[in-house]
Amino acid sequence: MLDDLVSSISSPDAQDIATGERTKFHRVLYLLLLVLFAWRLWAFTISPRLYRDRLEYLPYWIPYLGHAVPFFRNSSALFARAKKEFRHKLCALRIAGEDMVMVTTAAQIAAIDKDSPTFAFEPFIDLVYDEIATVSRESKPLLWRTPAEGYKSLFPSAKQMTAAHTGIHLLHKQLTQPDAMHRFMTNSLVHVNNTLQWDSFYNTSVLAATADVKVVSLECLCRDVIIDAQLTSFFGPRILEIEPDIRSFLKAWDSISWKVSYRLPSFLAKHATQLRDHLIEVLVKYYAFPAEERPGSVSFVNDVYDDYKQAGIPDRDIAGIVFTILWGLNSNVNAISYWMIAHLMNNPTVVNEIREEIAPMMRALDSSPTIDGTILADVSKDPLLNSCPIMNSTFNETLRFTATGSSFRETTRDTTMDGRRIPKGTKIIIPQRTQMMHSAAFGPDPETFDCYRFYRNKSLLRKVEFRGFGGGTTLCSGRVVGRHQVLAYLALLFWRYDLEVIGPDQEVLGVRGKGFPRLDEAKPSLGPGKPIDGDDQILRLTRRNV
């Protein structure tokens, strides 16, 4: 009875207290929601109308975080949404407390490309040094030291360049000077030619084979042909002796490198950092050999090492910087080749037209008593770059249709654009895909792959929105070499072989085919995007009667 009495006395008070706590919680919750709605109304409706010279933000709900979640989940979708809502206006995004301004028009892009002192790329070179090359804290000042500050280059310039800029200049020289380009392509094309002989296909490309039929993975074929050709031509054979499977490590790194570039937490980027560190270590071992014991490299490989060594930069940091070149050298050429072949397999009429375009060149090669690298480079360059309009149109459409990369800048001073004030230190982003899918620039069907798009309208190449090779200070130095490499690879492949897609409901030599590979728009890239993990194109190859 005593318990019942106590319970009867205390229970109402406990209930009242619980009810009161719930009421307080609800009041606090309602107050927070009211504050949130008031802040959102002010930030995205009232303030933009009162302060028309300030940046206008794409609305978001969570202060500080802003657009961080959609940005890391699928930046292309976020950029497309911003483009749709803002149309021709500058659009500011908030990514985990940091502002990023997305440009949306050709005029804005042109203004940025013309004013490189204000819209600088150097901060993003620094980001690459930090996250990709993992340059030490001690070496960073040495890379940005000018001659006036004590930097003595082995390749002095009237422009008084830093070591970082000297390295970029040496690479540009390597990829644009005629003699240097020719030597590189001579070595590269002979490797492509040899690898595409019927009996020389890599076992890692071939899934099954008989005397007359090969079943290949397109992804592995492009990796094996392109990456090995690029590596041996740029670094010489020594690099493959150090790491024979370097192409597989590079391909794996390329597919998840964005985790490092976007600074994901270490536990989410562990595999990517392991791949990066292994590839840098390969280059450390490579440079441990004297130059005479690693023959066959292009001049850049030794020139940049010698200059950086002169500047006081240690081997580990030099290897890290050269790794960024090794990555860029292979990533885009490999991806463009893959997507161009994949889309051509859906267009047999275009394949036949391309075979007609390359026929004079290929017959000239076939009639040669021997085919070495010099003959391949000399005979193929002009026809492929200047006399194959449908093939080049397909190449350009591949660049346009598969782009998922972005160009970045950072403002070095307070500036204005379209009447909006942009503070110093603001990041500027030019998303390639958003521009490449712009119907006003590329016609009413930009989301359709059209091999003839650039054939019908050659002026599209001059569109500011077409950023297949970047633009302004980031215009790709290797655009001519890269195009020549891809077109030569495809010319040899389609001239020598008949290719058929093995679909998901088909099986050849015990190998089940797959559907058309899907572009992974969610993951950023250096340029052309990658297929979704697990997607590929399985091909049946037979020799053509030419």
C-alpha positions in Angstrom: 0.0 0.0 0.0 2.9 2.3 0.8 4.3 1.8 -2.7 0.9 2.5 -4.2 0.6 5.7 -2.2 4.1 6.8 -3.2 3.3 6.0 -6.8 0.1 7.9 -6.8 1.8 10.9 -5.4 4.9 10.9 -7.6 3.4 9.8 -10.9 1.6 13.0 -11.9 4.7 15.0 -11.2 6.8 12.7 -13.4 4.3 12.9 -16.2 4.2 16.7 -15.9 8.0 16.9 -16.0 8.1 14.6 -19.1 5.4 16.7 -20.8 7.2 19.9 -19.9 10.5 18.5 -21.4 8.7 17.5 -24.6 7.2 21.0 -24.8 10.6 22.6 -24.3 12.1 20.4 -26.9 9.4 21.2 -29.4 9.7 24.9 -28.7 13.5 24.7 -29.3 13.0 22.7 -32.4 10.4 25.2 -33.8 12.7 28.1 -32.9 15.6 26.5 -34.7 13.4 25.8 -37.8 12.1 29.3 -37.7 15.7 30.6 -37.6 16.7 28.3 -40.4 13.8 29.4 -42.6 14.5 33.1 -41.7 18.2 32.7 -42.6 17.4 30.9 -45.9 14.8 33.6 -46.8 17.4 36.3 -46.1 20.4 34.6 -47.7 18.8 33.4 -51.0 15.8 35.7 -51.5 16.1 39.1 -49.7 19.9 39.7 -49.7 20.4 39.0 -53.4 17.8 41.7 -54.2 19.3 44.2 -51.7 22.9 43.7 -52.6 23.1 43.1 -56.3 26.8 43.5 -56.5 27.4 40.5 -54.2 27.8 36.9 -55.4 24.5 35.0 -55.5 24.5 31.4 -54.2 22.7 28.4 -55.3 20.3 27.8 -52.4 21.2 25.2 -49.8 19.8 24.2 -46.4 22.7 23.5 -44.1 25.0 26.4 -43.3 28.8 25.9 -43.6 28.3 22.5 -45.3 26.3 24.0 -48.1 26.6 21.9 -51.3 29.4 19.6 -49.9 27.3 16.4 -50.0 26.0 16.8 -53.6 29.4 18.1 -54.7 31.3 15.0 -53.5 28.5 12.6 -54.5 28.1 13.9 -58.1 29.6 17.2 -59.0 28.4 17.0 -62.6 24.8 16.8 -61.5 25.3 19.7 -59.1 26.9 21.9 -61.9 24.0 21.0 -64.3 21.5 22.0 -61.6 23.3 25.3 -61.1 23.5 26.0 -64.8 19.7 25.3 -65.2 18.7 27.6 -62.3 21.2 30.4 -62.9 21.3 30.3 -66.7 23.6 33.2 -67.7 24.5 34.4 -64.2 27.6 33.7 -62.1 26.7 31.0 -59.5 28.3 30.7 -56.1 28.5 27.4 -54.4 29.4 26.8 -50.7 31.5 23.7 -50.2 32.3 23.0 -46.5 32.8 26.7 -45.6 34.6 27.6 -48.8 33.2 29.6 -51.7 33.5 28.4 -55.3 32.2 30.5 -58.2 30.9 28.6 -61.2 31.0 30.4 -64.5 28.1 29.7 -66.9 28.7 31.6 -70.2 31.2 31.8 -73.0 31.8 35.4 -72.3 32.7 34.7 -68.6 35.1 31.9 -69.7 36.8 34.1 -72.3 37.3 36.9 -69.7 38.9 34.4 -67.3 41.2 32.9 -70.0 42.3 36.4 -71.0 43.2 37.6 -67.5 45.5 34.9 -66.1 47.2 37.3 -63.6 43.8 37.8 -61.8 42.4 34.3 -62.4 45.5 32.3 -61.6 46.1 28.6 -62.0 49.2 28.4 -59.8 47.2 27.7 -56.6 46.0 24.5 -58.2 49.5 23.5 -59.2 50.2 23.9 -55.5 47.3 21.6 -54.7 48.7 19.0 -57.1 52.1 19.3 -55.4 50.5 18.8 -52.0 48.0 16.0 -52.7 49.3 14.1 -55.8 53.0 14.7 -55.9 53.2 14.9 -52.0 56.0 17.4 -52.2 57.7 18.0 -48.9 57.2 21.3 -47.0 60.9 22.1 -47.4 60.7 21.8 -51.2 57.6 24.0 -51.8 59.4 27.3 -51.4 62.2 26.1 -53.7 59.7 25.4 -56.4 58.3 28.9 -56.3 61.6 30.8 -55.9 62.5 33.2 -58.7 66.0 33.9 -60.1 65.9 37.2 -58.1 65.4 35.1 -55.0 68.3 32.8 -55.7 66.9 30.2 -58.2 69.5 29.4 -60.8 68.0 27.4 -63.7 70.0 25.2 -66.1 67.6 26.6 -68.7 67.5 30.4 -67.9 64.7 32.4 -69.4 64.1 36.1 -69.9 60.7 35.7 -68.2 62.5 35.1 -64.9 60.6 31.9 -64.3 60.4 29.9 -61.0 61.4 26.2 -60.9 57.8 25.2 -61.1 57.2 27.3 -64.3 60.5 26.1 -65.8 59.3 22.5 -65.4 56.0 23.4 -67.2 57.9 25.2 -69.9 60.2 22.1 -70.5 57.1 19.9 -70.8 55.5 22.3 -73.2 58.7 22.4 -75.3 58.8 18.6 -75.3 55.3 18.2 -76.6 55.2 21.0 -79.1 58.6 21.4 -80.8 58.6 19.5 -84.1 61.8 17.5 -83.6 60.9 16.5 -80.0 57.4 15.5 -81.0 58.6 13.5 -83.9 61.1 11.5 -81.8 58.4 10.7 -79.3 55.8 9.6 -81.9 58.4 7.5 -83.7 59.0 5.4 -80.6 55.4 5.4 -79.5 53.8 4.4 -82.9 56.2 1.5 -83.4 55.1 0.1 -80.1 51.4 0.5 -81.0 52.1 -1.1 -84.4 53.9 -4.1 -82.9 51.3 -4.7 -80.1 48.5 -4.8 -82.6 50.0 -7.6 -84.7 47.8 -10.7 -84.5 50.3 -12.8 -82.6 51.4 -9.9 -80.3 48.3 -9.0 -78.4 48.9 -8.9 -74.7 47.5 -11.9 -72.8 45.9 -9.4 -70.4 43.8 -8.0 -73.3 42.6 -11.4 -74.7 39.8 -13.2 -72.9 39.7 -16.2 -75.2 41.2 -17.0 -78.6 41.4 -19.5 -81.5 43.7 -19.4 -84.5 41.2 -17.1 -86.3 39.2 -15.3 -83.6 40.1 -13.3 -80.5 37.7 -12.1 -77.8 39.1 -9.0 -76.1 38.2 -6.6 -73.4 38.2 -3.1 -74.9 39.2 -1.6 -71.6 42.2 -3.9 -71.2 43.2 -3.5 -74.9 43.4 0.3 -74.7 45.2 0.1 -71.4 47.8 -2.4 -72.8 48.4 -0.7 -76.1 48.3 3.0 -75.1 49.9 3.0 -71.7 52.9 0.8 -72.5 53.5 2.8 -75.7 53.4 6.1 -73.9 55.5 5.0 -71.0 58.3 3.3 -73.0 58.4 6.2 -75.5 58.6 8.8 -72.7 60.7 7.1 -70.1 62.5 4.3 -72.1 62.3 0.6 -71.3 63.8 0.9 -67.9 60.6 1.9 -66.2 58.9 -1.4 -67.3 61.8 -3.3 -66.0 61.3 -1.7 -62.6 57.6 -2.3 -62.6 56.4 -4.6 -65.4 52.7 -4.2 -64.4 52.8 -0.4 -64.1 50.0 0.0 -66.6 47.6 -1.8 -64.2 48.7 0.3 -61.3 48.2 3.5 -63.4 44.8 2.4 -64.6 43.7 1.6 -61.1 45.0 4.9 -59.7 43.3 6.8 -62.5 39.9 5.5 -61.6 40.1 6.5 -58.0 42.5 9.4 -58.0 39.6 11.9 -57.4 39.5 10.7 -53.8 43.0 12.2 -53.3 42.3 15.3 -55.4 39.1 16.1 -53.5 40.9 15.5 -50.2 38.6 12.8 -48.9 39.5 11.5 -45.4 42.4 9.1 -45.3 40.3 6.1 -44.4 38.2 6.7 -47.6 41.2 7.3 -49.8 43.5 4.6 -48.4 43.7 2.5 -51.6 44.2 5.6 -53.8 47.1 6.8 -51.7 48.7 3.4 -51.7 48.6 3.3 -55.5 50.0 6.9 -55.7 52.8 6.1 -53.3 53.8 2.9 -55.1 53.9 4.7 -58.5 56.0 7.5 -57.1 58.4 4.9 -55.6 58.7 3.4 -59.1 60.0 6.8 -60.3 62.3 7.1 -57.3 63.9 3.8 -58.3 63.9 4.9 -61.9 65.9 8.1 -61.1 68.3 6.2 -58.9 69.8 4.8 -62.1 72.3 7.1 -63.9 70.9 8.7 -67.0 73.1 6.5 -69.2 71.5 3.4 -67.6 67.9 4.4 -68.5 68.2 5.2 -72.3 65.4 5.9 -74.6 63.7 8.6 -72.6 62.6 12.0 -74.0 64.8 14.9 -73.1 62.2 16.3 -70.6 62.7 13.4 -68.3 66.4 14.2 -67.6 66.1 18.0 -68.1 63.5 18.5 -65.4 65.4 16.2 -63.0 68.7 18.0 -63.5 67.1 21.5 -63.2 65.1 20.6 -60.0 68.2 18.9 -58.6 70.1 22.1 -59.2 67.4 24.0 -57.3 67.9 21.8 -54.3 64.9 19.6 -54.6 65.4 16.0 -53.4 64.8 12.9 -55.6 61.6 11.9 -53.8 59.9 15.2 -54.5 61.1 15.3 -58.1 59.7 11.8 -58.6 56.4 13.0 -57.2 56.2 15.9 -59.6 57.2 13.7 -62.6 54.5 11.2 -61.5 51.8 13.9 -62.1 53.2 14.1 -65.7 53.2 10.4 -66.1 49.6 10.3 -65.0 48.4 13.1 -67.3 50.4 11.6 -70.2 48.4 8.4 -70.1 44.9 9.2 -68.6 43.3 11.2 -71.4 44.7 9.3 -74.4 43.6 6.0 -72.9 40.1 7.3 -72.1 39.6 9.0 -75.5 40.7 5.8 -77.3 38.3 3.7 -75.3 35.2 5.9 -75.8 35.9 6.6 -79.4 36.1 2.8 -80.3 33.1 2.1 -78.1 30.9 4.6 -79.9 32.2 3.7 -83.3 31.1 0.1 -82.7 27.5 1.5 -82.6 28.1 3.2 -86.0 29.3 0.6 -88.6 28.6 3.1 -91.4 31.0 5.6 -89.9 33.6 2.8 -89.4 33.5 2.1 -93.1 33.8 5.8 -94.0 36.8 6.1 -91.7 38.4 3.0 -93.5 37.9 4.8 -96.8 39.6 8.0 -95.4 42.6 6.1 -94.1 42.9 3.7 -97.1 45.6 5.7 -99.0 47.7 6.1 -95.9 47.4 2.5 -94.9 48.1 1.1 -98.4 51.2 3.3 -98.5 52.3 1.7 -95.2 51.4 -1.8 -96.3 53.5 -1.4 -99.5 56.5 -0.3 -97.5 59.2 -3.1 -97.3 59.7 -2.4 -93.6 57.5 -0.4 -91.2 59.5 1.3 -88.5 58.6 4.2 -86.2 59.9 6.9 -88.5 57.9 5.6 -91.4 54.8 5.3 -89.2 55.2 8.9 -87.9 56.0 10.4 -91.2 53.3 8.7 -93.3 50.5 8.9 -90.8 50.7 12.4 -89.3 49.4 14.7 -92.1 46.7 12.3 -93.4 45.4 11.6 -89.9 45.4 15.2 -88.7 44.3 16.9 -91.9 42.7 14.4 -94.4 40.3 12.4 -92.3 37.5 14.7 -91.5 35.0 12.1 -90.3 37.6 10.5 -88.1 38.5 13.8 -86.6 34.9 14.8 -86.1 34.4 11.6 -84.2 37.4 12.3 -82.1 36.1 15.8 -81.2 32.7 14.5 -80.5 34.3 12.0 -78.1 36.0 14.8 -76.3 32.8 16.7 -76.0 30.5 13.9 -75.1 32.6 12.2 -72.4 34.0 15.2 -70.6 33.6 15.2 -66.8 36.6 17.3 -65.8 36.8 20.9 -64.8 39.2 23.8 -65.1 40.0 25.7 -61.9 41.4 29.2 -61.1 41.8 31.3 -58.0 41.5 35.1 -57.8 44.7 36.9 -56.8 42.9 40.1 -56.0 39.4 41.5 -55.5 37.7 41.7 -58.8 34.3 42.0 -60.5 32.6 40.0 -63.2 29.2 40.8 -64.7 28.7 43.4 -61.9 29.4 40.9 -59.1 32.3 41.4 -56.6 34.5 38.4 -56.3 36.9 38.6 -53.3 40.6 37.7 -53.5 41.2 34.0 -52.9 37.9 32.8 -54.4 38.0 29.6 -56.3 36.6 29.7 -59.9 35.4 26.6 -61.6 34.7 26.0 -65.3 32.9 22.6 -65.5 33.6 21.0 -68.9 30.5 18.9 -69.0 28.1 21.7 -68.3 29.6 23.7 -71.2 29.9 20.8 -73.6 26.2 19.9 -73.1 25.0 23.4 -73.8 22.4 23.3 -76.6 23.0 26.9 -77.6 26.6 26.1 -78.4 26.3 22.5 -79.9 22.8 22.3 -81.2 19.4 20.9 -80.0 20.7 17.4 -79.3 23.9 17.8 -77.2 23.1 14.6 -75.2 23.3 12.5 -78.3 26.6 11.2 -79.6 26.9 12.4 -83.2 30.0 11.3 -85.2 29.2 14.0 -87.8 28.6 17.0 -85.5 32.0 18.6 -86.0 32.1 17.4 -89.7 28.9 19.4 -90.5 29.9 22.4 -88.5 33.7 23.0 -88.2 33.1 26.3 -86.4 32.2 24.3 -83.2 35.9 23.8 -82.6 36.2 27.6 -82.1 33.4 27.7 -79.5 34.7 28.9 -76.1 32.4 26.2 -74.6 34.5 23.5 -76.4 37.2 22.8 -73.8 38.3 19.3 -74.9 41.9 20.4 -74.4 41.2 23.0 -71.7 41.8 26.7 -72.4 43.8 29.8 -71.6 46.8 29.0 -69.4 45.7 25.4 -69.1 45.5 24.7 -72.8 46.9 21.2 -73.2 50.4 21.1 -74.6 50.0 17.5 -75.8 46.8 18.1 -77.8 48.5 17.4 -81.2 50.6 14.5 -80.0 47.6 13.0 -78.2 45.3 13.3 -81.2 48.0 11.7 -83.5 48.4 8.9 -81.0 44.7 8.1 -80.7 44.0 8.3 -84.4 47.0 6.2 -85.4 45.9 3.5 -82.9 42.4 3.4 -84.2 43.6 3.5 -87.9 45.8 0.4 -87.3 43.1 -1.4 -85.4 40.2 -0.8 -87.8 42.3 -1.4 -90.9 43.7 -4.7 -89.8 40.6 -6.2 -88.0 36.9 -6.6 -88.2 35.4 -5.9 -84.8 32.0 -7.0 -83.5 30.4 -6.3 -80.2 29.5 -9.3 -78.1 26.3 -8.3 -76.4 25.0 -9.4 -72.9 22.8 -12.1 -74.5 25.7 -13.5 -76.6 28.6 -15.8 -75.8 31.7 -16.3 -77.9 34.4 -18.9 -77.0 32.8 -19.2 -73.6 33.0 -15.4 -72.9 29.7 -13.6 -72.2 29.4 -10.1 -73.6 28.3 -6.9 -72.0 26.0 -4.0 -72.6 27.2 -0.6 -73.8 29.5 0.9 -71.1 28.0 3.8 -69.2 29.9 7.0 -68.5 30.5 7.6 -64.8 29.4 11.2 -64.6 29.6 11.2 -60.8 33.4 10.9 -60.6 35.5 13.8 -61.7 38.5 13.2 -64.1 41.3 15.0 -65.8 39.2 15.2 -69.0 37.2 12.3 -70.5 35.3 10.4 -67.8 35.7 6.7 -67.0 33.1 3.9 -67.5 31.1 2.9 -64.4 33.0 0.2 -62.5 32.3 -3.2 -64.0 31.2 -1.8 -67.4 33.2 -2.7 -70.5 32.8 -3.6 -74.1 33.7 -7.1 -75.2 34.8 -7.4 -78.8 35.2 -10.3 -81.3 38.2 -9.7 -83.5 39.0 -11.3 -86.8 41.6 -10.4 -89.5 40.4 -8.4 -92.4 41.2 -9.2 -96.0 42.7 -5.9 -97.2 
